[in-house]
Amino acid sequence: MGMNEVKENEVKEYVKKRYSEIAQSGESCCTPSCCNTSIADVALRIGYSEEDLKDIPEASSMGLGCGNPVALAGLREGETVLDLGSGGGIDVFLAAKKVGAKGKVIGVDMTEDMVNKARSTALKYGYENVEFRLGEIENLPLKDGSVDVIISNCVINLSPDKEKVFREAYRVLKPNGRLLVSDIVTEGELPEDVKKSFDAWAGCIAGALEKNQYLNTIIRTGFEKVEIVSQSTYDIDLSQELKGKITSVQVEAYKN
Ligand SMILES: C[S@@+](CC[C@H](N)C(=O)[O-])C[C@H]1O[C@@H](n2cnc3c(N)ncnc32)[C@H](O)[C@@H]1O
């Protein structure tokens, strides 16, 4: 995207700082203004069911997602799942129940406070089939061909190098492995001032790619059968100039 390395690092540091503050404060939400609503309401609006919320530790539901990838990933018992940007661990804990004791779920996040929070929740509730690793989704701390399924929820838009993220995802998937990611994309271009705002980047808006560009990036990295399986207009507390331009998509793709 023509962004130089200095700017990329600046973006990442800003994002890390923001999510570190969120992890420490228990404050939540991707967009600042939705914090007026209760976490449970935000979670239901994001796409989780009442039953999902009963199944997971409350501390892991931080209102930071933009969909429910586990609900669409068709997880089977015994599978190994990787969650890119696992945050407080909500989707890791949901997936852990689906893959059972013979399966495993690994969450990767670059923000130390998030990883610590998720680890302590796992410990407190006795989850034995989950693991949280500190790391960047552009340089995954996993071996080639080691996971069956990759999920992610409202994270890849935050990365300054999305192609690298999908290339890494492809690398660590086993042959015939699949990807089911929920993310924010845009309908057309965003106003320049929004794209330049660090705050809007950390709020999951400024870094978002245009919808087709997003899908093409996934295809370019080698994935096949790339398909939007669901989508919805995302206008929770958006400014007037952004209304109708932000979409939450759930995309499925396969490694051959
Ligand atoms: C909007 S939150 C979503 C958290 C979680 N997926 C959820 O749905 O609750 C984004 C998370 O991605 C992490 N993150 C952002 N960019 C990352 C990167 N390049 N590598 C690893 N983690 C990243 C942040 O630290 C944060 O925990």
The ligand as a Tripos MOL2 file, in Angstrom:
@<TRIPOS>MOLECULE
LIG
   27    29     1     0     0
SMALL
NO_CHARGES

@<TRIPOS>ATOM
      1 C1        -10.1520   -5.4190   17.8270 C.3       1 LIG1
      2 S1         -9.2000   -6.4980   18.8430 S.3       1 LIG1
      3 C2        -10.0050   -8.0690   18.5650 C.3       1 LIG1
      4 C3         -9.6930   -9.1030   19.6130 C.3       1 LIG1
      5 C4        -10.4100  -10.4470   19.4710 C.3       1 LIG1
      6 N1        -10.1690  -11.0550   18.1860 N.3       1 LIG1
      7 C5        -11.8890  -10.3050   19.7130 C.2       1 LIG1
      8 O1        -12.6760  -10.5260   18.7910 O.co2     1 LIG1
      9 O2        -12.2620   -9.9920   20.8420 O.co2     1 LIG1
     10 C6         -7.6830   -6.6400   17.9670 C.3       1 LIG1
     11 C7         -6.5950   -7.4860   18.6160 C.3       1 LIG1
     12 O3         -5.6080   -7.7780   17.6290 O.3       1 LIG1
     13 C8         -4.3140   -7.5780   18.1530 C.3       1 LIG1
     14 N2         -3.4550   -7.2190   17.0200 N.ar      1 LIG1
     15 C9         -3.5600   -6.1360   16.2200 C.ar      1 LIG1
     16 N3         -2.6230   -6.1440   15.2610 N.ar      1 LIG1
     17 C10        -1.8780   -7.2650   15.4560 C.ar      1 LIG1
     18 C11        -0.7440   -7.8370   14.7840 C.ar      1 LIG1
     19 N4         -0.2030   -7.2290   13.7300 N.pl3     1 LIG1
     20 N5         -0.2310   -8.9980   15.2540 N.ar      1 LIG1
     21 C12        -0.7990   -9.6190   16.3430 C.ar      1 LIG1
     22 N6         -1.8510   -9.1140   17.0100 N.ar      1 LIG1
     23 C13        -2.4080   -7.9640   16.5810 C.ar      1 LIG1
     24 C14        -4.4990   -6.5040   19.1920 C.3       1 LIG1
     25 O4         -3.4760   -6.5550   20.1640 O.3       1 LIG1
     26 C15        -5.8800   -6.8250   19.7610 C.3       1 LIG1
     27 O5         -5.8040   -7.6980   20.8580 O.3       1 LIG1
@<TRIPOS>BOND
     1     1     2 1
     2     2     3 1
     3     2    10 1
     4     3     4 1
     5     4     5 1
     6     5     6 1
     7     5     7 1
     8     7     8 2
     9     7     9 1
    10    10    11 1
    11    11    12 1
    12    11    26 1
    13    12    13 1
    14    13    14 1
    15    13    24 1
    16    14    15 ar
    17    14    23 ar
    18    15    16 ar
    19    16    17 ar
    20    17    18 ar
    21    17    23 ar
    22    18    19 1
    23    18    20 ar
    24    20    21 ar
    25    21    22 ar
    26    22    23 ar
    27    24    25 1
    28    24    26 1
    29    26    27 1
@<TRIPOS>SUBSTRUCTURE
     1 LIG1         1 GROUP 0 **** ****
